[in-house]
């Protein structure tokens, strides 16, 4: 008998499972209203600093953390900022959006914790990768480098989804990867048919984040496959490799193997193939501890 419809491919089945999983998890990790409203105002040319301040002030805890960050050494402001509207005027709309997104992400996705995940180590890796990504973007003249901080902070949220939904399998995959995140990416695809980068990208689409951020997350292990945001994917790829090679913000909490990266992402960003990240890491290290404490406060 001739089938009435062609059989679904393994890839299509895996993609549907991944989408269903994100939909299920989004009940726990829905974007806060303030996050969606800030994103909406950012697209409104008539929005003012006072409009944005009123939205942020709906969440007093978030407003307090925005002010703490604005007055931290991360921004090196000459005078103290004591109101959210002034913080917006001094830092800019895009920088406020970055803070709201990153702070909301840390608070919201921490609800997906499991016994498999060391949440402090997870966010240490995310924040360090975000700082590196922003620094690389600035060095390479990438427009709106604050986007890359957000992408770096959130690049591994798909791991939280896997660890929360499949804790026993996740533990086995992590053990097999032995601290190598690139290997974990391949193992996830072998065992599940999808991997954490794909899940993270789907979740960020649910959060209505710009496509450049979700694409950077989707391809941060395979930047050569990125089509709509190849520069952003290359930035997060390089930032994560540096983070994992460090003893500061590594995925496995231990210094990883010596740096070894594909030349194409470096070339795309105008960096030499023998790029030495030592100075970049020194600069980021000066900001890292205070920024991490403020985000995890």
Secondary structure, DSSP 8 states (H G I E B T S, - for coil): ---SS----HHHHHHHHHHHHHHHHTTTS---HHHHHHHHHHT-TT--HHHHHHHHTTSHHHHHHHHHHHTSTTT--SS---SHHHHHHHH-HHHHHHHHHHHHHHHHHGGG--TT--HHHHHHHHHHHHHHHHHHHHHTT-SSTHHHHHHHHHTTHHHHHHHHH-HHHHHHHHHHHTT-HHHHHHHHHHHHSS-HHHHHHHHHHHTT--HHHHHHHHTSS-GGG-SS-HHHHHHHHHHHHHHHHSSSS-TTSS--S-----HHHHHHHT--TT---HHHHHHHHHHHHHHHHHH--
